[in-house]
């Protein structure tokens, strides 16, 4: 794992996973598709287990929060948080999104 400083002064970490070409062949994906799917699946699982909020999981997946909601639904998961704080955060985000449309 490497640590990289961003323009905002915060640090970004990088996770590197070794895998064989056989995995790409089996999945019929190129490395970029596989990396995007792996990020999304990790984000979904971390959200599902309650380790990340929808906002942080969306950030990890590299998609907007609204897109992440759709992806959760496609994976048969609820986009509603488990705790009152998560529900409040989701409600605030939904209100902000509806104002920007």
N, C-alpha and C positions, 0 to 999 in steps of 0.2 A: 504494500500500500504506500502510495506517495502522497505528500502533503503539498498543496499548491496554493499560494496566496492570490486571491482575486482582487480586482480593482477596488472593491469596497472595503478591503482590509481583512475580510473574513477568509478562512481557510477552506479549501476544497480538498477532499480526499478522493483517491482513486483506488478502485478495487480491480485487480487483474486476476482473471481466471483462465487457466490453461485448459484447452479442449482440443480434441482431434478433428481433423477434416471429416472423419466418419460421422461425427455429430451433425455437421453442416449438410453432408450428403443425405443423411437419414431424414433430416427435417426439411430438406430442399430449400435451404435459406443461404443467403450470402452472410458474411460476418456482420455487416451492419444491421441486417434484419434480426439476426440472432441476438446481438447485443441489445437492441431495442426491446425485443421480447423478454430477454432475461431481466432487464431493468424493470419492465412492467410487472412481470411475475413476482419479482422480489418486493416491489412496492405494494402490490395487492396483498401478498402474504403478510407483510409487516402491518398493513392496515387491518387485515382480517384478525390478526392476533392481538390487536389493540396497542401495538408498539408505535405506530405513527398515526397522526391525524390525516384526514383527507388532503389537506393542504400540503403537508410534508411528503405524503406518499405521491401526490401528483408531481411535486417538484422532483422527487427521485425518479419517477417514471419519465420525466421530461415532457409532460403534457399539462394543459390547463386543468384547473380543478373541475370545471364543467365536463371536460372530456373524460377525466378520471371517473366522475359519477357515471357516465355512460358505460365506461369500461367495467366498472364494478357491476353494473346491471347485467352486462353481457356475460359476466362470470358468476351470475346468480348470487351476488352479494348486495347487501343493503348499503346505501350511502349515508344512512342515518347513524350518527355516533352512538356510542354506548353510554357515555356520561353526559350529564347536563351541560358541562363545559363544551363538549364536542357538538352537541345539538345546537347550542347557542352560536358557536363558531360557524357551523353549517348554515344556520338561519341568517346570520349576518352576511355571509358570502352570497347566499341566494338573493337577498335583498339588493346587495351591491350589483350583482349580475343583472338583475331585472331593471335596475335604473340605467345601466349602460346600454341597454338595447333600444 
